[in-house]
Amino acid sequence: MDDAQSAGNLYGYTIRRNAASGRWEVFWKDKKINQDFASQADAEEWIDDQMPLNR
């Protein structure tokens, strides 16, 4: 990873911090979703909301 720091995987999603912007990005199968997050916790919450069992 050139400009991103990986924070790990959650339910198959990958959460990375973009070093250039400081924002957190979520990837599914190496494709970035069209959204970024102010914190890692916000990204994890968004992922939790995508899971049918967590609704």
MODELLER restraints for C-alpha pairs under 7 A, 6 or more apart:
rsr = mdl.restraints
at = mdl.atoms
rsr.add(forms.Gaussian(group=physical.xy_distance, feature=features.Distance(at['CA:3:A'], at['CA:18:A']), mean=6.15, stdev=0.5))
rsr.add(forms.Gaussian(group=physical.xy_distance, feature=features.Distance(at['CA:3:A'], at['CA:19:A']), mean=5.27, stdev=0.5))
rsr.add(forms.Gaussian(group=physical.xy_distance, feature=features.Distance(at['CA:3:A'], at['CA:20:A']), mean=6.58, stdev=0.5))
rsr.add(forms.Gaussian(group=physical.xy_distance, feature=features.Distance(at['CA:4:A'], at['CA:16:A']), mean=6.06, stdev=0.5))
rsr.add(forms.Gaussian(group=physical.xy_distance, feature=features.Distance(at['CA:4:A'], at['CA:17:A']), mean=5.35, stdev=0.5))
rsr.add(forms.Gaussian(group=physical.xy_distance, feature=features.Distance(at['CA:4:A'], at['CA:18:A']), mean=4.45, stdev=0.5))
rsr.add(forms.Gaussian(group=physical.xy_distance, feature=features.Distance(at['CA:4:A'], at['CA:19:A']), mean=5.22, stdev=0.5))
rsr.add(forms.Gaussian(group=physical.xy_distance, feature=features.Distance(at['CA:5:A'], at['CA:16:A']), mean=5.34, stdev=0.5))
rsr.add(forms.Gaussian(group=physical.xy_distance, feature=features.Distance(at['CA:5:A'], at['CA:17:A']), mean=4.99, stdev=0.5))
rsr.add(forms.Gaussian(group=physical.xy_distance, feature=features.Distance(at['CA:5:A'], at['CA:18:A']), mean=6.53, stdev=0.5))
rsr.add(forms.Gaussian(group=physical.xy_distance, feature=features.Distance(at['CA:5:A'], at['CA:19:A']), mean=6.89, stdev=0.5))
rsr.add(forms.Gaussian(group=physical.xy_distance, feature=features.Distance(at['CA:6:A'], at['CA:15:A']), mean=6.15, stdev=0.5))
rsr.add(forms.Gaussian(group=physical.xy_distance, feature=features.Distance(at['CA:6:A'], at['CA:16:A']), mean=4.28, stdev=0.5))
rsr.add(forms.Gaussian(group=physical.xy_distance, feature=features.Distance(at['CA:6:A'], at['CA:17:A']), mean=6.33, stdev=0.5))
rsr.add(forms.Gaussian(group=physical.xy_distance, feature=features.Distance(at['CA:7:A'], at['CA:15:A']), mean=5.40, stdev=0.5))
rsr.add(forms.Gaussian(group=physical.xy_distance, feature=features.Distance(at['CA:7:A'], at['CA:16:A']), mean=5.35, stdev=0.5))
rsr.add(forms.Gaussian(group=physical.xy_distance, feature=features.Distance(at['CA:8:A'], at['CA:14:A']), mean=5.85, stdev=0.5))
rsr.add(forms.Gaussian(group=physical.xy_distance, feature=features.Distance(at['CA:8:A'], at['CA:15:A']), mean=5.76, stdev=0.5))
rsr.add(forms.Gaussian(group=physical.xy_distance, feature=features.Distance(at['CA:9:A'], at['CA:15:A']), mean=6.25, stdev=0.5))
rsr.add(forms.Gaussian(group=physical.xy_distance, feature=features.Distance(at['CA:12:A'], at['CA:28:A']), mean=6.99, stdev=0.5))
rsr.add(forms.Gaussian(group=physical.xy_distance, feature=features.Distance(at['CA:13:A'], at['CA:26:A']), mean=6.61, stdev=0.5))
rsr.add(forms.Gaussian(group=physical.xy_distance, feature=features.Distance(at['CA:13:A'], at['CA:27:A']), mean=5.65, stdev=0.5))
rsr.add(forms.Gaussian(group=physical.xy_distance, feature=features.Distance(at['CA:13:A'], at['CA:28:A']), mean=4.97, stdev=0.5))
rsr.add(forms.Gaussian(group=physical.xy_distance, feature=features.Distance(at['CA:14:A'], at['CA:26:A']), mean=5.70, stdev=0.5))
rsr.add(forms.Gaussian(group=physical.xy_distance, feature=features.Distance(at['CA:14:A'], at['CA:27:A']), mean=5.03, stdev=0.5))
rsr.add(forms.Gaussian(group=physical.xy_distance, feature=features.Distance(at['CA:14:A'], at['CA:28:A']), mean=6.48, stdev=0.5))
rsr.add(forms.Gaussian(group=physical.xy_distance, feature=features.Distance(at['CA:15:A'], at['CA:24:A']), mean=6.81, stdev=0.5))
rsr.add(forms.Gaussian(group=physical.xy_distance, feature=features.Distance(at['CA:15:A'], at['CA:25:A']), mean=5.76, stdev=0.5))
rsr.add(forms.Gaussian(group=physical.xy_distance, feature=features.Distance(at['CA:15:A'], at['CA:26:A']), mean=4.69, stdev=0.5))
rsr.add(forms.Gaussian(group=physical.xy_distance, feature=features.Distance(at['CA:15:A'], at['CA:27:A']), mean=6.42, stdev=0.5))
rsr.add(forms.Gaussian(group=physical.xy_distance, feature=features.Distance(at['CA:16:A'], at['CA:24:A']), mean=5.64, stdev=0.5))
rsr.add(forms.Gaussian(group=physical.xy_distance, feature=features.Distance(at['CA:16:A'], at['CA:25:A']), mean=5.27, stdev=0.5))
rsr.add(forms.Gaussian(group=physical.xy_distance, feature=features.Distance(at['CA:16:A'], at['CA:26:A']), mean=6.45, stdev=0.5))
rsr.add(forms.Gaussian(group=physical.xy_distance, feature=features.Distance(at['CA:17:A'], at['CA:23:A']), mean=5.77, stdev=0.5))
rsr.add(forms.Gaussian(group=physical.xy_distance, feature=features.Distance(at['CA:17:A'], at['CA:24:A']), mean=4.35, stdev=0.5))
rsr.add(forms.Gaussian(group=physical.xy_distance, feature=features.Distance(at['CA:17:A'], at['CA:25:A']), mean=6.09, stdev=0.5))
rsr.add(forms.Gaussian(group=physical.xy_distance, feature=features.Distance(at['CA:18:A'], at['CA:24:A']), mean=6.05, stdev=0.5))
rsr.add(forms.Gaussian(group=physical.xy_distance, feature=features.Distance(at['CA:18:A'], at['CA:25:A']), mean=6.88, stdev=0.5))
rsr.add(forms.Gaussian(group=physical.xy_distance, feature=features.Distance(at['CA:23:A'], at['CA:36:A']), mean=6.25, stdev=0.5))
rsr.add(forms.Gaussian(group=physical.xy_distance, feature=features.Distance(at['CA:23:A'], at['CA:37:A']), mean=5.67, stdev=0.5))
rsr.add(forms.Gaussian(group=physical.xy_distance, feature=features.Distance(at['CA:23:A'], at['CA:38:A']), mean=5.34, stdev=0.5))
rsr.add(forms.Gaussian(group=physical.xy_distance, feature=features.Distance(at['CA:23:A'], at['CA:39:A']), mean=6.90, stdev=0.5))
rsr.add(forms.Gaussian(group=physical.xy_distance, feature=features.Distance(at['CA:24:A'], at['CA:36:A']), mean=5.53, stdev=0.5))
rsr.add(forms.Gaussian(group=physical.xy_distance, feature=features.Distance(at['CA:24:A'], at['CA:37:A']), mean=4.87, stdev=0.5))
rsr.add(forms.Gaussian(group=physical.xy_distance, feature=features.Distance(at['CA:24:A'], at['CA:38:A']), mean=6.18, stdev=0.5))
rsr.add(forms.Gaussian(group=physical.xy_distance, feature=features.Distance(at['CA:24:A'], at['CA:39:A']), mean=6.06, stdev=0.5))
rsr.add(forms.Gaussian(group=physical.xy_distance, feature=features.Distance(at['CA:24:A'], at['CA:40:A']), mean=6.02, stdev=0.5))
rsr.add(forms.Gaussian(group=physical.xy_distance, feature=features.Distance(at['CA:24:A'], at['CA:43:A']), mean=6.79, stdev=0.5))
rsr.add(forms.Gaussian(group=physical.xy_distance, feature=features.Distance(at['CA:25:A'], at['CA:35:A']), mean=6.98, stdev=0.5))
rsr.add(forms.Gaussian(group=physical.xy_distance, feature=features.Distance(at['CA:25:A'], at['CA:36:A']), mean=4.80, stdev=0.5))
rsr.add(forms.Gaussian(group=physical.xy_distance, feature=features.Distance(at['CA:25:A'], at['CA:37:A']), mean=6.37, stdev=0.5))
rsr.add(forms.Gaussian(group=physical.xy_distance, feature=features.Distance(at['CA:26:A'], at['CA:32:A']), mean=5.89, stdev=0.5))
rsr.add(forms.Gaussian(group=physical.xy_distance, feature=features.Distance(at['CA:26:A'], at['CA:33:A']), mean=5.97, stdev=0.5))
rsr.add(forms.Gaussian(group=physical.xy_distance, feature=features.Distance(at['CA:26:A'], at['CA:43:A']), mean=6.75, stdev=0.5))
rsr.add(forms.Gaussian(group=physical.xy_distance, feature=features.Distance(at['CA:27:A'], at['CA:33:A']), mean=5.80, stdev=0.5))
rsr.add(forms.Gaussian(group=physical.xy_distance, feature=features.Distance(at['CA:37:A'], at['CA:43:A']), mean=5.74, stdev=0.5))
rsr.add(forms.Gaussian(group=physical.xy_distance, feature=features.Distance(at['CA:48:A'], at['CA:54:A']), mean=6.29, stdev=0.5))
rsr.add(forms.Gaussian(group=physical.xy_distance, feature=features.Distance(at['CA:49:A'], at['CA:55:A']), mean=6.37, stdev=0.5))
